[in-house]
Amino acid sequence: MKDFRGPDGTAWRVSVRSPGSTNAMVLFRHPEASSSRRDRYAWYVQSTENRNVTSRLVPDDVLAALSDGDLARLFRRGA
């Protein structure tokens, strides 16, 4: 997991779930653990083309590759 500070100062925990061959879901966990209603997610797309569709992205590698700017962009797009 990785830490991300939102625009309002909230400290979110970030993890990567559901890796595919070219994309993965980036999950922003709200610090209030009593409810998952406030959690957010966005899809990270590594590339639009992959020759081996049976391969999967490694969640730890995706998380390590995400910069603070990438996380901010995904957070703004997140639902």
N, C-alpha and C positions, 0 to 999 in steps of 0.2 A: 504494500500500500504506500501511497505517496500523499503528502499534505498539499492542500491548495487553499489559499485565502481568497474568498470571494470579494466582490466589490463593496459589500456592506461590512466586511471584516470578519465574517463567519469562517471558521476553520473547517474545511471539508476534508474528508478522507477519500482518496481516489483509488479505484481498483479497475481492472480490466476483466470483462466477462465475455462469454459467447464468442470466442475467436473463430473466424472463418478463414478462408484462403486469402482474402484481400481486406477484410474489415474486422472490427471488434467493437463491442459496446464498452464505453468508458462510463463507469458508475461513480457519481459524486454522492457520498454518504453524508447526510446531515449529522452534526455532532449530537443532536438530541436522539438518543438511541431508542426512546420509547415508541417511536412511530417511524415507519418508512415512507409516510406520505410526503415528506419534504425532500426525499432523495431525488436526484436528477440523473439523467443519462443522456448520452449523445453517441452517435456512431462515428468511429474513427475509420477512415478509408485510407489504406496504405497506397494502393494503386488501383487502377481500373482494369488492369490485365494481369492475369496470373496463368502461366502455362500448365501448372499442376494444380488442378482444382481439388485434389484429395489432400493437399497439405493444409496445415493450420498455422496461423500466427501463434507465437508463444506470448502469453499474457505479460510475463515479466519483461520481455524484450520490448513490447509495445509501450509499457509503462516507462521503461528507462529511456525510450526514444522521444517521449513527449516533453517538450520544453514548457516553461511557465506560460509563454505566449500561446502555445498550442492548447494548453489546458484552459486558458482564459477564453479562447475562441470556442472551444467545445462547450464550456460552461454557458456562454451566451446563447449558443444554439440549442442547448439542452432543454428537455421537457421536464 
